[in-house]
Every structure is written in structure tokens, then in C-alpha cells.
């Protein structure tokens, strides 16, 4: 595609770069300049040059009213984008501004396009071939937004090279044609001229991407669809505006000059990076307007302070009326306004001060935890913040700690209290010096000096009160000799009545006396000993014995004090030592003696050790360090206990004789030598039986029982008489005079119920004892099917059959009850006799 009036591309570039004819027609200075240029201008093309010095010398600002052109400092005019000039003239203005005299000049520039040859009309019958450059190529086109017409307005023309041989019909499609916004563009199908039907808003449509088509009458398309870009040129039709109508910034008071407060931003909907969106900021008004504290950078919109004298206590809020203007802030630019609120942050730049220079108050003596005064302060800083909250301090007059001052969190007042009782008899009044500061550290203002702490004086008058006795000091120490006998007098505790400064009329009582050593004089408070004072008593701690005393006046008021009796040590206890000592020979052949003296260090070590002559044969003593000694054997002694008498003497010669029991053992530790035997010398080793020894003892006991049982059985056999004949058939008589049944006796020979208790009762028979010695001996004979009692092995048999009354035909079975009824009476008698014999 190509514009009808434009020259071919390569020829156009050569003409533009090498043979561009720039005609500068100068009329009157600062009026109009006419330039003749090609109808198609590419971006960054030199259009012409004007002499700016003739209009305004040394201009500080050079601006173009048309963003399609930019002006250099030397007056050169360049295009910023591709331009296609129609047959009408195009004009724009150059604005010049001077910084010294604030002068402004305008130069009008008029551009006129060169005439091009008219295109040749197309005829289908023209068959002559001519070599020419292809014209079906995309060339950008542009339209000015908000154009006033007239409409339809010609945009550009597209042509196809195929029109030389065919009748071509042209058409377009895309946004603005058959898409939203509809019917904005149309094309003449015979000529290829594109027209716009109405004005366009660039902020809605920056450009339109169309496609052009070339077809023959029969629908043949000799060309590919041609992309057409129609750009909408920006017009300065939108004023800039602040993003937020109301903006709030904060800045500390007393801040330095040049402190950044905040940055304001504005938006312009026109085309970015053009003069239409080059914004400038300025402050139109400050409320309150005096003095001026703020400034704004015209390009960035950053607000800064211009003075260091911002004082919140004078004005805590400022308002700035801001303006933002496009076209680089030129008067013809569009503008808008907004409001900025600046709040000052509080700083602790005002010290607190008392509302009164001095205060007077009073309090009764001996009162504690009582409020006596409230002090108010004033502070100009922000209330209920650390910058205004007060902290009170007592600077002088409270050396004894009688007073305390604190801050009431609700009222910020200083509350003075008495925390320790005051004494009217000591001081009639107390003068305090009180200071006050803030919780926050003081912030020095730029125009002020660092203040000193605000102080005031408080006079506290003490009111006299009739009070009880005073025990002063609360603890009194007296000296006494260790071992002081009973009935001795000691100076006691003395209390005073503060009103009379004497102890008359006071009565004393004893509250605490753990071991009842003393009695107290009711009138004087002096002590009398009831026992011998012993420093080594368990009730004495650190040589001190404590007694609690109460003093009571006539109306019952009292005070309590403590009397400490300090006992001076007396050497009345000789050294003591443990009476039992153990020596393990396999480890060490000596023992260490460590005596203890209950007396104090002055009456204790060094000790002297002496061995009695009777023990020096086997023992010897070695002095070690004055506190211990070593008892050593002269030769290895037998393992036994020995009595060793020794003497121990302290530093002042108080001696004591001790008889030590020394145990000599073969042990690893001394505790293994300790036993519970009655005799100290009877040392018996512990016997531990092993399992084989226990087994041998059990087997021996079993064997002894067997022997006794055998003897019993033999004795019982001799006393039993036979009751059955020997020749009974099928009896299989087995006579046995041994201790028990023989090996030939089997289970078949004895047919008795398996009841262990009954068998034992019937089978065990004991020899009878009559008079002196054993009279007879019974024996048992086992037969198959029954028993025979044979006392003489001869006649006179008495059988079970004779007892039962049955014949001899059935002697193979007898009931157990028959056997028991036959033998039980006889065995019972013999058992009694046998037991009697055994006991004898």
C-alpha cells in the first residue's frame, strides 16, 4: 500500500537525506516561518531550522505546541514520528521563555507539502507493461483526535499494482468497520480512498488495525490482505488530576529544614512521554499562610520543610492548596487543584513545671502509709503521652527514707506519702526538695536551650502524739563469761518513754528464753542467771544466746526488743574423740585420730597426743599437724579387737584420757569389721552354706529316718502272731523277716484300695513295750489274697475266715473292711506300746 501523493520508498529516502531543499522564509521576527517539505516525513527527520536568537536571546525553555515536532537549542526542527501531510498546510507554534525578565515569545511555523504528479487512471485495455515499484505495501496513517472535520475526512488511499491489468475493487475490515466502533471508517471500492466518518477519542482508541483487500469483478484476489495501522494523534484534552483529593502527611515538630514531608502524585490521561503529560506542581496557598514552612519540587511533587521552627503547640495542622498543570507548567496548559493536610507530631520540647513554688503539709508522728500531699504540674506537650506524663523525685530531705512520691496515672499529680514513721521528739518538721521530669527524654528545640529540672520545696510539719515506750536500739548486745554460775546479775534491756525521755514507770517481761537461763527484773529489766551459762549449749548460735523482752507502760502500750548475750569462751571442755577405730591390714596399717574440742578456737588445737605405757609395746603415735595423729602398729597383729589408752591435751593443757577400741581386720573397708557379737574379742566368720552342703545334710537326714524306720519294722514283726495256716493251697506264702517287703512282692500280692492314709495305718506296726524292755516282736507275712499273723510260727492260727465265718473255699479275696476290722484293734494296742518304748 502507498499514499497516492508519496514517492517510492528508496527514491524518497535519497531525496530526504541528500537533496532536501529547506526553504526558510523569514518575515518579521517572532511572527511566522514558512517551510516547504515533502508530503511524507519519517521519524527523526530534519524539517528545518529557525533563528531563535532573533526572537529571544538565551531562552531558558523551548517548547513545541505539536508533539510531532521537537525543537533543539540551536533552532533545529525534527519530527518525532512518521508524518503524512495532506494538501492543506500544517502549522504549529514554538514557545520561548526567558528566566531573567520572565519574557515569553511565540514563533508560528507553517509547513506546506510539495505537489506530486497525479496518478495515472487505470484502464483494463491498457496492456502495455511498465516497470514500476510495487505499491501494495503497508504505510502508517494517522488521525488527530477530536478532529472537527469536515466529515467524512480522507485518511489515505490504497492501490494495487494489479489495477493496471484488471478492474480492481477495494474493501476493508476490522475495528471501526465491521467491529466496535462500527462504521467509523469506509473505503471507496473503485478508488481505494479510506475516509473517517466522525471524531475519535484517543483515550478510548489509540489506534485501529484494519485489513485492506483487492479483488477482481469475478472475486479473484490478486493480492494478500494488507494490514493497515491508523494511529490516533493525541490532543491535550485531559487535565491532570490528583489521585487523592485529600492527602494527609505527618512530620515531627522542630524538624530540620529540608525534611521530607511526603510526595504528591497526579495522573494525566493524555499520551505519556509527551508535552501533554509533562506535569508541574506548585503550592498555591498555605493555611495558615504565615510563616511559610513548606515547598514542593515542581517535577517530583516532593514536599519539604523550609524552616526548623514548626511548633505543634502553636499550630498542630497545616493545609496546602496544590496545583498540577500539564504542558510543562505553561499558562496554556490544563491544570487541577487538590488539598494536602500536614499534621505535626508531638516532641517533648516543653518541660513540666509545678503550679506552686512551695507547699506546706503536716502529718502525725508514727503514722505510715498515709497520703499527705498532692502536687500538680502543667505541660504544654500532648496530654496522656510520655511527653507530658510526669515523673517525680525527692531530691533532698529524705535521707532516712520516711517519704515516697509517686504519679497518679489519672490526674498526673505527684502523690507524697509517709512510708516510715516520723518522730516528733527527733524532728519537728522536715523540708523536702522535689523535682519533676517527663517519662520521655527531652527533645531540644532548634530555637531553645536545654531546660533544667523544675523543682519545688515541701515543708512537712510533724504533729506530736502521746506514744508508748520505745525500744531503741531494737537489738542490744551484752557480754558474759562462759560458765557463769546461777544467781549472777547481768545488765538487762532498757526502754525509754519518748515523752519523758526516761524509763520510769515501765514494766519488763520476758517473751523468749529457749533454755530458761534467766529471770528478768520487772522494774529494772536486769537479768539474773538461773543456770550455768554454757557456750557449748545447742541453744547458743555463734556464741550468742537471744532473749526477747517487752516493755509496757502504765496504759498498756508496749515495745519489744532483743537482748543478745554474747558468751566469752572458757576452756572447760577437753578434746573428745571417737572411741572405736578400725585398721584394715590389707589396705593400711594405721588409723587417723581426729579429736574435736567443743570450746572455741582459742581453747582448741593444737593438740598433743600421748600413748599409755601399757600400749606402747604394740602401738606407736605420730603427731601430724596439731589437729590429728596417726596410730600405727609396731608389728602385724592378729585379727582382733584391742584396747589402747591415749591422752589428748589442748593448747592450754586441759587433758582427757580415752580408751580406744581398735579393731584389726582383713577387710577392704572399715565397715566390714563391725559385728553384733556380745564379746568384743569373739570374732566369728560368717558361714555361708553351699548347695552341696545343704544336699548332704538332707541326704543324711533321710538316711537317719530310714534306719529308724527299719528298726521299728523289725521290732513290730516279732510281736505279731500268726493267724493263718501255712498249708493253705494257692496261698503262695512268702515269709519275710526283713525291714520291708522283698523284691518278689508285686502289686498283685497286695489287693488293697489305693488310699495312702489307710495303708499307712495298716502296714505300720510298732513293737509293744511292757514293763522293762521289749517283750515280743511281731512280724507280717504276705500271702496272695490275704495276710497271716504268725506270732509263734506254729499252730493256733487265727485267720480272717474264722473271724468272718466263711469257708476256706474262697480265700483269694477279702474286703478291705474285713482286713481293717481284723487288724485295727490289735495294731492299735501294739502301736501304743511301741511309742511308749521309743520315748523311754
C-alpha positions in Angstrom: 0.0 0.0 0.0 1.1 3.6 -0.6 -0.3 7.1 -0.3 -1.2 8.5 -3.6 0.9 11.6 -3.2 4.0 9.9 -1.8 7.1 9.0 -3.8 8.5 5.5 -3.9 10.5 4.5 -0.8 14.1 4.4 -1.9 13.9 7.5 -4.1 12.1 9.3 -1.2 14.9 8.4 1.3 17.7 9.7 -1.1 15.8 12.9 -1.7 15.3 13.3 2.0 18.8 12.7 3.2 20.9 14.1 0.4 18.9 16.6 -1.6 16.3 18.0 0.9 15.6 21.6 0.0 14.8 23.6 3.0 13.2 26.9 2.3 13.2 29.3 5.2 11.2 32.4 4.6 11.7 35.0 7.3 9.0 37.6 7.9 9.0 39.7 10.9 10.8 38.2 13.9 8.6 36.0 16.2 5.7 36.0 13.7 5.6 33.2 11.1 8.1 30.9 9.3 7.1 29.0 6.2 8.8 25.7 5.4 8.2 23.6 2.3 8.7 19.9 2.9 7.9 16.5 1.3 4.3 15.2 1.9 5.7 12.1 3.7 8.2 12.7 6.6 9.7 9.9 8.5 10.6 10.0 12.2 13.7 11.9 13.3 13.8 13.8 10.1 15.2 17.4 9.9 12.4 19.6 8.8 14.2 23.0 9.0 15.9 25.5 11.2 14.9 28.7 12.8 16.9 31.5 14.3 15.8 31.7 17.9 18.2 34.4 18.9 16.4 37.0 16.7 13.2 36.4 18.6 14.5 36.0 22.2 18.1 35.9 23.4 19.2 33.0 25.6 15.8 31.3 26.1 15.6 29.1 29.1 12.7 27.0 27.9 11.9 25.9 24.3 8.6 24.0 23.7 6.6 22.9 20.7 2.8 23.0 20.7 2.7 19.9 18.4 4.2 16.8 20.0 5.0 15.6 16.4 8.0 18.0 16.4 10.8 18.8 18.8 13.0 21.9 18.8 16.7 21.8 19.7 18.6 24.6 21.4 20.1 25.7 18.0 16.6 26.0 16.4 16.6 22.7 14.5 13.2 21.2 14.0 12.9 17.4 13.9 9.9 15.1 13.6 9.2 12.7 16.4 7.2 10.2 14.3 6.2 9.5 10.7 4.0 12.2 9.2 1.9 12.4 6.0 1.0 15.9 5.0 -2.2 16.5 3.1 -2.7 19.2 0.5 -3.6 21.6 3.3 -0.9 23.4 5.2 0.1 22.2 8.7 1.2 24.7 11.3 2.4 24.6 14.9 4.0 27.1 17.4 7.4 27.3 19.1 7.2 28.9 22.6 10.2 30.6 24.1 10.6 31.6 27.8 13.3 33.8 29.4 14.4 33.3 33.0 15.8 36.8 33.7 12.9 39.0 32.7 10.2 36.3 32.6 9.6 37.1 28.9 7.6 34.7 26.6 7.7 34.7 22.8 5.9 32.6 20.2 7.1 31.6 16.7 4.5 30.3 14.2 5.7 27.6 11.8 3.7 26.7 8.7 4.6 23.6 6.7 3.4 23.2 3.1 3.7 19.9 1.1 5.3 19.7 -2.3 3.0 18.8 -5.2 3.2 15.3 -6.6 2.3 14.1 -10.1 -1.3 12.9 -10.4 -1.7 9.2 -10.7 -2.5 7.6 -14.0 -6.0 6.3 -14.4 -6.5 2.6 -14.7 -7.9 1.0 -17.9 -8.5 -2.7 -18.4 -7.5 -2.5 -22.0 -4.1 -0.9 -21.3 -1.8 -3.9 -21.8 1.5 -2.0 -22.0 3.9 -3.3 -19.4 5.8 -0.6 -17.5 8.4 -1.3 -14.8 7.4 0.4 -11.5 7.8 -0.2 -7.8 5.1 -2.2 -6.0 2.5 -0.1 -4.3 0.6 -2.8 -2.3 2.6 -2.3 0.9 1.6 -1.1 4.4 2.2 2.6 5.2 1.2 4.1 8.6 -1.5 6.6 8.7 -2.7 8.9 11.5 -5.7 11.0 12.5 -5.9 13.8 15.1 -8.3 13.0 17.9 -11.3 15.3 18.5 -11.0 16.4 14.9 -13.6 19.0 13.8 -13.9 17.7 10.3 -15.4 18.2 7.8 -16.6 14.6 7.7 -16.2 12.3 6.0 -12.5 13.0 6.4 -10.0 11.5 4.0 -7.4 9.2 5.7 -5.4 7.6 2.9 -5.6 5.6 -0.4 -4.6 2.1 -1.1 -3.7 0.9 -4.6 -2.9 -2.5 -6.1 -0.4 -3.0 -9.0 -2.9 -5.4 -10.4 -5.2 -2.5 -11.3 -3.0 -1.9 -14.4 -4.4 -5.1 -15.9 -7.7 -5.7 -14.1 -10.6 -3.8 -12.8 -10.0 -3.9 -9.0 -12.5 -3.4 -6.2 -11.2 -2.4 -2.8 -12.6 -3.3 0.7 -11.6 -3.0 4.4 -12.4 -4.8 7.6 -11.6 -4.7 11.3 -12.3 -2.4 14.3 -14.1 0.7 13.2 -15.5 -1.0 10.2 -17.3 -4.2 10.9 -16.4 -4.3 14.6 -16.8 -1.9 17.5 -16.9 1.0 16.9 -18.9 0.3 13.8 -19.0 2.4 10.7 -16.1 4.7 11.8 -14.2 4.0 8.5 -15.3 3.2 5.0 -13.5 2.8 1.6 -14.5 3.7 -1.9 -14.3 0.4 -3.7 -13.2 1.9 -7.0 -10.6 4.3 -5.9 -9.3 2.8 -2.6 -9.8 6.0 -0.7 -10.4 5.5 3.0 -12.5 8.0 4.9 -13.3 8.7 8.6 -16.9 9.5 9.4 -16.6 11.1 12.9 -14.2 12.4 15.6 -12.2 9.9 17.7 -11.1 10.0 21.4 -7.6 8.7 21.7 -8.1 7.8 25.3 -10.6 5.2 24.1 -8.9 4.1 20.9 -5.2 4.7 20.5 -5.1 3.0 17.0 -7.0 0.9 14.6 -5.7 -2.2 13.0 -7.5 -2.7 9.7 -7.1 -5.0 6.7 -7.4 -3.9 3.1 -8.5 -6.3 0.3 -8.2 -6.1 -3.5 -10.4 -8.3 -5.7 -11.5 -8.5 -9.3 -15.0 -8.4 -10.5 -15.2 -12.2 -10.6 -14.0 -12.4 -6.9 -10.3 -13.2 -7.7 -7.8 -11.8 -5.1 -4.6 -10.9 -6.8 -3.1 -9.5 -3.5 -2.8 -10.8 0.0 -4.8 -8.9 2.7 -2.9 -5.7 3.5 -2.6 -4.7 7.2 -3.4 -1.0 7.8 -2.5 0.8 11.0 -4.3 4.1 11.7 -2.9 5.8 14.7 -4.8 8.5 16.6 -2.7 11.5 17.3 -3.1 12.9 20.9 -4.7 16.2 21.6 -4.3 17.9 25.0 -7.9 17.4 26.0 -7.4 15.9 29.5 -6.4 18.0 32.5 -4.2 16.3 35.1 -5.7 15.4 38.4 -4.5 14.3 41.9 -5.1 10.6 42.7 -6.4 11.6 46.1 -8.4 14.7 46.6 -7.4 14.8 50.3 -4.0 13.6 51.4 -2.6 13.6 55.0 1.1 13.7 55.8 2.8 13.8 59.3 6.1 15.4 60.2 7.8 15.8 63.7 7.8 19.3 65.1 11.1 21.1 65.3 12.4 19.0 62.5 15.3 20.4 60.4 14.9 22.4 57.3 14.7 20.3 54.2 13.0 17.4 55.9 10.8 15.4 53.5 7.1 15.6 54.4 5.7 13.4 51.6 5.1 13.2 47.8 2.0 14.0 45.9 1.2 12.3 42.6 -1.1 13.3 39.8 -2.4 11.5 36.7 -2.9 12.7 33.1 -4.8 10.5 30.6 -3.2 12.0 27.6 -0.4 10.3 25.7 2.6 9.5 28.0 6.0 11.0 27.4 4.7 14.0 25.6 4.3 17.6 26.4 0.6 16.9 27.1 1.6 14.8 30.1 4.6 16.8 31.3 3.3 17.9 34.7 4.4 20.7 37.0 3.5 21.0 40.7 3.3 24.1 42.9 1.8 25.3 46.2 -1.0 27.9 45.6 -1.7 28.6 49.3 -0.7 27.6 52.8 -3.2 27.7 55.7 -2.2 29.4 58.0 -0.1 31.3 55.5 2.5 32.8 57.8 5.2 32.0 58.1 5.9 29.8 55.0 7.1 26.4 56.2 6.8 24.2 53.1 7.9 24.0 49.5 7.4 21.5 46.7 9.6 20.2 43.9 7.9 21.1 40.6 8.8 17.9 38.8 8.7 15.2 41.5 5.9 16.5 43.8 8.1 16.0 46.9 7.1 18.4 49.8 9.9 19.5 52.2 10.2 21.9 55.1 11.8 25.3 54.6 12.3 26.3 58.3 13.2 24.5 61.5 10.5 26.3 63.5 7.5 24.0 63.3 5.9 24.2 66.7 3.0 21.9 67.4 2.0 23.9 70.5 1.4 27.0 68.2 -0.2 25.2 65.3 -0.6 21.5 65.0 -2.1 21.2 61.4 -1.3 22.9 58.1 -3.2 22.8 54.8 -1.6 23.2 51.4 -3.7 24.1 48.3 -1.8 22.3 45.5 -1.9 22.8 41.7 -0.8 20.4 39.0 -0.5 21.7 35.3 0.5 19.9 32.1 2.4 21.3 29.1 5.4 21.7 31.4 3.5 24.2 33.6 2.9 26.7 30.7 0.0 29.1 31.2 -1.9 27.5 28.4 -1.6 24.0 30.0 -4.5 22.3 31.6 -4.5 22.2 35.4 -6.2 20.9 38.5 -6.0 21.5 42.3 -6.0 19.4 45.5 -5.7 19.8 49.2 -2.8 18.4 51.3 -3.1 18.2 55.2 0.1 18.1 57.2 -0.1 17.2 60.9 2.8 17.8 63.3 3.9 15.0 65.6 4.5 16.0 69.2 8.0 16.1 70.6 8.9 16.5 74.2 10.1 20.1 73.8 8.2 21.6 76.8 9.3 20.6 80.3 6.8 20.1 83.1 6.5 22.8 85.8 4.9 22.9 89.2 1.9 25.2 89.6 3.2 26.2 93.1 6.7 27.2 94.1 6.4 25.7 97.6 4.0 23.5 99.6 3.2 23.1 103.3 1.6 20.0 104.8 1.5 18.2 108.2 1.3 14.6 109.5 1.1 12.9 112.9 4.1 11.2 114.1 4.3 7.4 113.9 1.8 7.4 111.0 2.8 5.2 108.0 1.3 4.5 104.6 -0.7 7.8 104.6 -1.0 10.3 101.8 -0.1 13.8 102.9 0.1 16.0 99.8 -0.8 16.2 96.0 1.2 18.4 93.7 0.0 19.5 90.2 2.2 20.3 87.2 1.5 21.9 83.8 2.9 20.7 80.5 2.2 22.0 77.0 3.0 18.8 75.2 0.4 16.4 74.0 -1.6 15.0 77.0 -1.6 11.4 78.1 1.7 10.7 76.3 5.2 10.1 77.6 5.9 13.6 76.5 3.6 15.0 79.2 3.4 12.3 81.8 5.3 13.4 84.9 7.9 11.5 87.0 8.5 13.0 90.5 11.7 12.6 92.5 12.6 13.6 96.1 16.0 15.3 95.7 16.7 16.3 99.3 15.4 15.7 102.8 14.5 12.0 102.5 17.8 10.6 103.7 16.0 8.3 106.2 13.5 7.1 103.7 10.5 8.3 105.5 8.7 9.5 102.4 7.8 8.2 99.0 6.4 10.1 96.0 4.5 8.6 93.0 2.5 9.7 90.0 -1.3 9.4 89.8 -1.9 7.9 86.4 -5.3 9.5 86.1 -4.5 13.1 87.1 -0.7 13.2 86.5 -0.4 14.6 90.0 2.5 13.9 92.4 1.3 12.0 95.5 3.5 12.3 98.6 3.2 9.6 101.2 4.8 8.7 104.5 6.1 5.1 104.5 8.3 5.2 107.6 7.1 6.6 111.0 8.3 10.1 111.9 9.3 11.1 115.4 8.2 14.4 116.8 10.9 14.2 119.6 13.6 14.0 116.9 12.4 16.4 114.2 9.6 18.9 114.5 9.4 19.4 110.7 11.1 18.1 107.5 11.8 20.1 104.4 11.8 18.2 101.1 13.1 19.2 97.7 11.0 17.6 94.9 11.8 17.6 91.2 9.8 16.6 88.1 10.6 15.4 84.6 8.8 13.6 81.8 8.8 9.9 81.0 10.2 10.7 77.6 13.6 12.2 77.1 13.6 15.9 76.5 13.9 16.9 72.8 15.7 20.2 72.4 14.0 22.6 70.0 16.0 24.4 67.4 15.4 27.8 69.0 15.6 26.9 72.7 18.1 25.9 75.3 18.1 22.6 77.3 16.0 23.3 80.4 16.9 22.5 83.9 14.7 20.3 86.1 11.8 22.1 87.7 11.9 21.8 91.5 9.8 22.9 94.5 10.0 22.7 98.3 7.7 20.8 100.6 7.6 21.6 104.3 6.2 18.7 106.3 5.2 19.6 109.9 5.1 16.7 112.4 2.3 16.7 114.9 3.2 15.4 118.4 1.3 12.3 119.6 1.4 10.7 123.0 3.0 7.4 122.2 4.2 4.3 124.1 7.7 3.3 125.1 10.4 3.0 122.6 12.9 0.1 122.5 15.9 1.6 121.0 18.1 0.1 119.7 15.9 -2.9 118.8 18.8 -5.3 119.4 21.2 -4.8 122.4 24.3 -6.9 123.0 25.8 -7.6 126.4 28.9 -9.6 127.3 29.1 -12.6 129.7 31.6 -15.2 130.7 31.1 -18.8 129.6 30.4 -21.0 132.6 28.9 -18.1 134.7 27.1 -19.8 137.7 23.5 -19.4 138.6 22.4 -16.4 140.7 24.6 -13.8 139.0 23.3 -10.4 137.9 23.5 -9.1 134.3 22.6 -5.7 132.9 19.3 -6.1 131.0 17.4 -4.2 128.3 16.4 -0.6 128.8 13.4 1.1 127.1 12.5 4.8 127.2 9.3 6.8 127.2 9.9 9.4 124.4 7.6 11.9 126.2 9.7 11.9 129.4 13.0 10.6 127.9 13.2 8.2 130.9 12.3 4.6 131.7 10.3 5.4 134.9 7.0 3.5 135.2 7.9 0.9 132.7 7.5 -2.8 133.4 9.6 -5.5 131.7 8.6 -9.0 130.8 10.4 -11.9 129.2 9.0 -13.1 125.9 11.6 -15.6 124.7 14.2 -17.6 126.6 14.7 -21.0 124.9 16.6 -22.8 127.7 15.2 -20.7 130.6 18.6 -19.4 131.6 17.5 -16.1 133.1 14.8 -14.3 135.1 14.1 -10.6 134.5 13.6 -7.8 137.0 10.1 -6.4 136.3 11.1 -2.8 137.3 14.7 -2.5 136.0 14.8 -5.1 133.2 18.1 -6.6 134.6 18.7 -10.3 134.3 19.6 -13.0 136.9 21.0 -16.4 135.8 19.0 -19.5 136.7 21.6 -22.0 135.2 25.2 -22.1 134.4 25.8 -20.4 131.1 27.3 -22.9 128.7 28.6 -21.6 125.4 28.6 -25.2 124.0 24.8 -25.5 124.5 22.8 -26.3 121.4 20.8 -23.1 122.1 23.8 -20.9 121.5 24.5 -19.8 118.0 27.7 -18.1 117.1 28.5 -17.6 120.8 25.2 -15.7 121.2 22.1 -16.5 123.2 18.9 -14.4 122.5 16.3 -13.2 124.9 13.1 -11.3 123.8 12.0 -8.6 126.2 8.8 -6.5 126.1 8.4 -3.1 127.9 4.9 -2.0 128.9 3.9 1.4 130.2 1.1 2.2 132.7 -1.7 2.3 130.0 -0.6 -1.0 128.3 1.4 0.4 125.4 4.5 -1.7 124.7 7.6 -2.2 122.6 9.7 -5.2 122.0 13.4 -5.6 122.0 16.0 -8.3 121.7 18.8 -8.8 124.2 21.8 -10.8 122.9 24.1 -12.4 125.5 27.5 -12.8 123.9 29.4 -15.6 125.8 33.1 -15.3 126.0 34.6 -18.8 125.6 36.1 -20.6 128.7 38.3 -23.6 128.4 36.0 -26.0 130.2 35.9 -28.9 127.7 38.8 -31.3 127.0 39.2 -32.7 123.5 36.9 -35.6 122.5 37.5 -38.4 120.1 35.6 -41.4 118.6 36.2 -44.4 120.8 36.2 -47.1 118.1 38.9 -47.3 115.4 39.3 -49.9 112.7 42.6 -50.8 110.9 42.3 -52.8 107.7 45.7 -54.6 107.3 45.4 -55.4 103.7 44.9 -51.7 102.9 46.6 -49.5 105.6 48.4 -50.5 108.8 47.4 -47.3 110.7 44.4 -45.3 111.8 44.0 -41.5 111.8 42.8 -39.9 115.1 40.8 -36.7 114.7 39.8 -35.2 118.1 37.2 -32.4 118.5 37.2 -29.7 121.1 33.7 -28.2 121.9 35.5 -25.0 123.0 36.3 -22.1 120.7 39.4 -21.9 118.5 41.3 -20.1 121.3 40.9 -23.1 123.6 41.2 -25.8 121.0 44.1 -27.0 118.8 46.9 -27.6 118.5 46.5 -30.9 120.3 49.2 -33.1 122.0 48.8 -36.9 121.9 50.3 -39.3 124.5 50.3 -43.2 124.4 49.9 -45.1 127.6 53.0 -47.2 128.6 50.9 -50.4 128.6 50.1 -49.9 124.9 53.5 -48.8 123.7 54.6 -52.4 123.1 52.3 -52.9 120.2 51.4 -49.3 119.2 53.0 -46.0 118.5 51.6 -42.5 118.0 52.8 -40.0 115.3 51.9 -36.3 115.7 50.7 -34.9 112.4 49.5 -31.3 112.2 48.4 -30.3 115.7 44.8 -31.4 114.8 45.3 -35.1 114.0 47.6 -38.0 114.9 48.3 -41.4 113.4 48.0 -44.6 115.5 50.3 -47.3 113.9 51.1 -50.9 114.7 54.6 -51.8 115.6 54.2 -55.2 114.0 51.3 -57.0 112.3 48.9 -58.0 115.0 46.3 -60.8 114.9 42.8 -60.0 113.7 41.2 -59.0 116.9 40.0 -56.0 119.0 42.5 -54.2 121.2 42.1 -51.6 123.9 44.5 -48.7 123.5 44.5 -45.9 126.2 45.7 -42.5 125.0 45.7 -38.9 126.4 44.9 -35.8 124.4 45.7 -32.3 125.6 44.6 -28.9 124.1 46.7 -25.8 123.8 46.1 -24.7 127.3 46.9 -28.1 128.9 43.4 -29.4 129.5 43.8 -33.1 129.1 41.5 -36.1 128.7 42.2 -39.8 128.7 40.4 -42.0 126.2 40.5 -45.8 125.8 40.2 -46.6 122.2 38.8 -49.9 120.9 41.0 -50.7 117.9 39.8 -53.5 115.6 42.4 -55.1 113.3 40.7 -56.8 110.4 41.4 -58.3 107.0 39.0 -56.1 105.0 38.7 -53.6 102.3 36.6 -51.1 104.1 36.3 -50.5 107.9 32.6 -51.2 107.9 33.1 -54.9 107.2 34.7 -55.3 110.7 31.7 -54.3 112.6 29.8 -57.2 114.2 26.9 -57.6 116.7 28.6 -60.2 119.0 28.4 -59.8 122.7 32.1 -60.3 123.2 34.3 -57.8 121.5 37.1 -60.4 121.2 34.8 -63.3 119.9 35.3 -62.8 116.2 33.5 -65.4 114.2 33.5 -65.5 110.4 30.2 -65.6 108.6 29.4 -69.2 107.3 27.6 -69.5 104.1 26.4 -73.0 103.1 26.6 -74.0 99.5 24.1 -76.2 97.7 26.2 -79.3 98.0 26.4 -78.9 101.8 22.7 -78.5 102.0 22.1 -81.6 99.8 24.5 -83.6 102.0 22.5 -82.6 105.1 19.2 -83.5 103.5 20.5 -86.9 102.4 21.9 -87.6 105.9 18.6 -86.8 107.5 16.8 -89.1 105.0 19.2 -91.9 105.8 18.7 -91.5 109.5 15.0 -91.7 109.1 15.3 -94.9 107.1 17.4 -96.5 109.8 14.9 -95.7 112.5 12.0 -97.0 110.3 13.9 -100.2 109.8 14.4 -100.7 113.5 10.7 -100.1 114.1 9.6 -102.6 111.5 11.9 -105.4 112.9 10.6 -104.8 116.4 7.0 -104.8 115.3 7.4 -108.1 113.3 8.4 -110.2 116.4 5.3 -109.3 118.3 2.6 -110.2 115.7 1.1 -113.7 116.0 0.2 -115.9 113.0 -3.5 -116.3 112.3 -3.4 -118.3 109.1 -2.3 -121.9 108.3 0.9 -122.4 106.3 -0.5 -125.1 104.1 -3.5 -123.4 102.5 -3.5 -124.1 98.8 -2.7 -121.4 96.4 -1.6 -119.1 99.1 1.9 -118.7 97.7 3.1 -117.8 101.2 6.1 -115.6 101.3 7.7 -115.2 104.6 9.8 -112.1 105.1 11.5 -111.0 108.3 13.3 -108.1 106.8 12.6 -104.4 107.3 10.2 -104.2 104.4 8.7 -106.4 101.6 11.1 -108.3 99.4 11.7 -107.7 95.7 9.4 -110.7 94.9 6.4 -108.8 96.3 4.5 -107.2 93.5 1.3 -105.3 93.2 -0.6 -108.5 92.6 0.3 -109.8 96.1 -1.5 -106.9 97.8 -5.0 -106.2 96.9 -6.0 -103.2 98.9 -7.7 -99.9 98.0 -5.2 -97.1 97.0 -5.7 -94.9 100.0 -2.5 -93.7 101.3 -3.7 -92.9 104.8 -5.3 -96.3 105.4 -2.3 -98.2 104.0 0.0 -96.4 106.3 -2.3 -97.2 109.2 -2.4 -101.0 108.5 1.1 -101.6 107.3 2.9 -99.8 110.1 3.1 -101.9 113.4 5.1 -101.0 116.4 6.6 -103.4 118.9 4.9 -103.3 122.3 6.7 -102.3 125.4 5.6 -103.9 128.7 7.4 -103.2 131.9 11.1 -103.1 131.1 12.3 -103.8 127.7 10.7 -105.4 124.6 8.5 -108.5 125.4 7.7 -109.8 121.9 8.3 -109.0 118.3 5.5 -109.2 115.7 6.1 -110.0 112.0 4.0 -109.7 108.9 3.6 -112.4 106.3 2.1 -111.6 102.9 0.1 -114.2 101.1 -1.7 -114.0 97.9 -5.2 -112.9 98.7 -4.7 -112.2 102.4 -2.4 -111.8 105.4 -1.3 -114.2 108.2 -0.3 -113.1 111.6 2.1 -115.7 113.0 3.4 -115.0 116.5 5.0 -118.4 117.0 5.3 -119.9 113.5 3.3 -122.8 114.7 -0.3 -123.8 115.4 -3.2 -121.9 116.9 -3.8 -120.0 113.6 -6.5 -117.4 113.6 -7.5 -116.4 110.1 -9.8 -113.9 108.6 -12.1 -116.7 107.6 -12.5 -117.7 111.2 -13.3 -114.2 112.1 -15.6 -113.6 109.2 -17.2 -117.0 109.4 -16.6 -118.2 105.9 -15.1 -121.4 104.5 -11.7 -121.9 103.0 -13.0 -122.2 99.5 -12.8 -118.5 98.7 -9.7 -117.2 100.4 -8.2 -115.3 97.4 -10.2 -112.1 98.1 -11.0 -110.3 101.2 -12.6 -106.9 101.5 -10.7 -104.1 102.9 -13.2 -103.6 105.7 -12.6 -107.2 106.8 -8.9 -106.7 106.9 -9.3 -103.4 108.8 -11.7 -104.8 111.4 -9.4 -107.7 112.0 -6.1 -105.8 112.3 -7.1 -102.4 113.7 -7.7 -103.4 117.3 -4.5 -105.4 117.6 -2.3 -102.9 115.8 -3.7 -100.1 118.0 -2.6 -101.8 121.2 0.8 -102.7 119.8 1.3 -99.1 118.5 0.7 -97.6 121.9 3.3 -99.9 123.5 5.8 -99.2 120.7 5.5 -95.4 121.2 6.0 -95.8 124.9 9.1 -97.9 124.3 10.6 -95.3 121.9 10.0 -92.4 124.3 11.8 -94.4 127.1 
